[in-house]
Amino acid sequence: MTKHFLTILDIPRDEAQQVLLRAKEMKDNNVRTDLLAGKTLLLIFEKASTRTRVSFEVGVRHLGGDPVFITSRDSQLGRSEPLKDTARVLSRFADGLIVRTFGQEKLETLVEYGDIPVVNALTDEYHPCQIMSDMLTMYERTPKLDELKLAWVGDGNNMVHSFINGSATFGYELCVACPEGYDPDQAILDKAVSLGAKVSVTRDPAEAVAGAQYVHTDVWASMGQEEEQKKREVAFAGFEVNEALMAKAVDGAKFMHCLPAHRGEEVSESVFESPASIVWDQAENRLHMQKAILEWIYK
């Protein structure tokens, strides 16, 4: 049966733990394989990217495969022809699709009408590869993920949705602080809670951070929301992760950000450049986790 990775919930709990361990092994041993030898994976990116594109291109090559990068100007997903037709055509050319796009429904259509694996490299709803990589970054420091409290400060966006799913899979506690009107999607939250996720939502960043070992944030206006920048700056006043807020977390708490960061908005320069910041380890771990996810799909 063809495997796909559209959300973290696509990987069963026990297998997710094995993917995590494999990513750590791949990192520690600089693993290269020929798993994807003779296979071509299409990277279809309707949204710009640095870390996601490079980590996937390098990761595919580390596994012996050939990546082909296609931009929004080249792919026209669902615009120049019905998406279901594109799915059937690409299935005859390639061995997998790694897609960074807008709506999650595009990936679901590619899965429904195609017959090759589809990997979610980011949608407006989810960012599962990033969060799986963040699991690796935290695991390296605190292997018992189910004993952790994570804090999220900011927008209830695709990152939060995948962190919510991650709570159901890995068992950590997640407290989300966001302004009114910027909550995570209730249906996504309800489903994850029904599967065992431990998630709470508050308007108070200090409440979210209290007792947390890891404090996460993201830009206030993501790609496609640039016109809302000024409005969001007003709504998110008081939601900057700064030294005063980090001081409310446990001693030794770490700061995490998926990048790129807007210093002086969602995070202060002093926190971003502090010893508590582990953002560069997060960025590196994209490569190792991407490889582990691809191995889970194709092995």
Helices and strands as residue ranges (DSSP letters): G 8-10, H 13-29, E 40-45, H 51-62, E 66-71, H 72-75, H 83-93, E 96-100, H 104-113, E 118-122, H 128-139, G 145-147, E 149-153, H 158-170, E 173-177, H 186-194, E 198-202, H 205-209, E 214-217, G 226-228, H 229-235, H 243-246, E 254-257, H 269-272, H 279-298
